[in-house]
Amino acid sequence: MENRNISFSPPDISELEIQEVCDALRSGWITTGPRVKEFEKRLANDVHT
């Protein structure tokens, strides 16, 4: 049987995304808090619920 490798592409993560993650970690709010509330609000708006 021939071994085949599947090439992975490197992640496409912007500096802004890295900064947002760092800011969230520094805030002490990871699973709850204002960022989660804002995410939930935007997601609900996007899916019309």
Secondary structure, DSSP 8 states (H G I E B T S, - for coil): --------------HHHHHHHHHHHHHT-SSSSHHHHHHHHHHHHHTT-
